[in-house]
Amino acid sequence: MVEPFSRSFKGLIIWCILLYMIQCSLATSNTTGGHFHKWEVAYMYWSPDGVENVVMGINGQFPGPTIRARAGDIVHVQLTNKLHTEGVVIHWHGIRQKGTPWADGTASISQCVINPGETFDYRFTVDRAGTYFYHGHYGMQRSAGLYGALIVDVAEGEKEPFHYDGEFDLLLSDWWHQSVHHQEVGLSSKPMRWIGEPQALLVNGRGQYGCSMAAAHYGNSSLSQCNITGNEQWAPYILHVDPNKTYRIRIASTTALASLNLAIGNHTMKVVEADGNYLQPFETNDLDIYSGESYSVLLKTNQDSSQNYWISLGVRGREPQTPPALTLLNYRTTSASRLPLSPPPVTPRWDDYAHSKAFSNKIKALDHKSIPKPSPTYHRRIVLLNTQNKMNGYTKWSINNVSLSLPATPYLGSIRFGLQNAFDQTKPPEGFPGHYDIMKPPVNSNTTTGNGVYMLGYYSTVDVILQNANALKENVSEIHPWHLHGHDFWLLGYGEGKFTKSDEKKLNLKNPPYRNTAVIFPYGWTALRFVADNPGVWAFHCHIEPHLHMGMGVVFAEGVQHVAKIPKEAVSCGVTGKKFMTGSHLG
């Protein structure tokens, strides 16, 4: 009687041991492959620009660790919130999250916020090679320093359509000395209290405040010469190169406010990739880059190798009160401590929009092998008017006179489970009155708040016209870079003034670039087209951190009924959280 039980018990033990060994093997394989990452997010002291401050870091690192994988790989990030008093989420910018919409990392849209002490597992496929990054998407945590690079190489056996001998990654950001909480409180005050322009521009988390490496070239500048040994946290990230080689420089902007222009002394750049999509290569002396965008450029080291050269980064679209950021292109044939003899390249004047538009209009898709061909027509067109408004004395940014205010329950769960009381069921407006004068401040500046959703037909083709306008102050219209989650779109074109039917003929259906972020210029419009083929709920918003914080965004939903079982921890808050607590079945 005992023997059969003994044999079965031994068999069970052997099976458990084998299962454990398999799991250990898989875990080791994942970790060795670099695709499993165990992260802790916490505040820490750091000196990004030579002034010690509190930054938000990952595993004691600022910026956060770089993730590198191959197209088709699965990335697993186990994120623990070590912040004492606030929640956190991370958005994987440019990753479309096909089949994993709950991993998009948008608080109140795709998931619940990760509370202090909690752990959340992000698992997703990086389906396409390219230059990407990640950043916080709760409150204004990107301003606090929560960001890092995410690089996806081509799949094993595949090749890039261009050759290069080496590679650099440049993550661009801006930095304030006042905390992110100062910014949030100021933006939410009546009247609004603006803390001003950033104190520094950072390259890979490094900048110099109150001094300049090129002070000798600035004449009567109040900036002193920087005294850098190279061991400081704020020491410049130097690009060390060999002569007569070709280097790929991946450039991504996670700035909270600043639009930027990058130039390299005595060198031209060949632009070959934008937002993870190949471009028709073109040469340029300088490169405009807006928050949320990424590019790859090829640089030939064909200049005098006995010299070093400045890499300069300046502000665009806002009257600059932040000094340019500088670092060095160092030919290894000379010492990196030898400063260039020539002054740094001067980036274009901040309001030279003709220069910016000329650059943007050069960006064309390489072909339709790696990206789909644009649909010739659309099923639905949504026009989004970007305005600055007032509500009960508070300053807001609005879309079609609605300032986005996110609900307590993530849309993904509430729509998937048919919970009608979790957000505003009123359909948001699809356009604005034809008599609205975009060239002047609004006659009636009052706005409303809302959190309604644009419900898109699954697999429908959607056109979005982003329409810029005057802000509250006369003769002020700001640049707005808009980022779409869960998709890429065809960027069909730009135009001046108000978009009209006659502008249809200006749209590029032949070779429009495929992007996830697009800029609208002051008093102009930008036309986008995408296919709603990714089941989920997706944010579409201005990537300038204060603008989103003040309501400049909308929400799209499509095919949500096709979303597979959503992990409980993604929706265990708000109304869906109460359903779990009461044991109700959520499907």
Secondary structure, DSSP 8 states (H G I E B T S, - for coil): -HHHHHHHHHHHHHHHHHHHHHHHHHHHHHHHTT-EEEEEEEEEEE-SSSS-EEEEEETTBSS---EEEETTEEEEEEEEE--SS--B-EEEET---TT-GGGS--BTTTB--B-TT-EEEEEEEE-S-EEEEEEE-STTTTTTT-EEEEEEE--TT---SS--SEEEEEEEEEE-SS-HHHHHHHHTSSS-----S-SEEEETTB--SSEETTGGGSTT-S-EE----S-STTS---EEE-TT-EEEEEEEE--SS-EEEEEETT--EEEEEETTEEEEEEEESEEEE-TT-EEEEEEE--S-TTS-EEEEEEEESS---S--EEEEEEETTS-TTS--SS-------TT-HHHHHHHHTT--B--SSSS----SS-SEEEEEEEEEEEETTEEEEEETTEEE---SS-HHHHHHTT-TTSS--S---SS--TT--TTS--SS-B-EEE---EEE-TT-EEEEEEE----SSTT----EEEEESS--EEEEEEEESS--GGGGGG---SS--EESEEEE-TTEEEEEEEE--S-EEEEEEE-SHHHHHTT-EEEEEE-GGG-----GGGS-SHHHHHHHHTT----
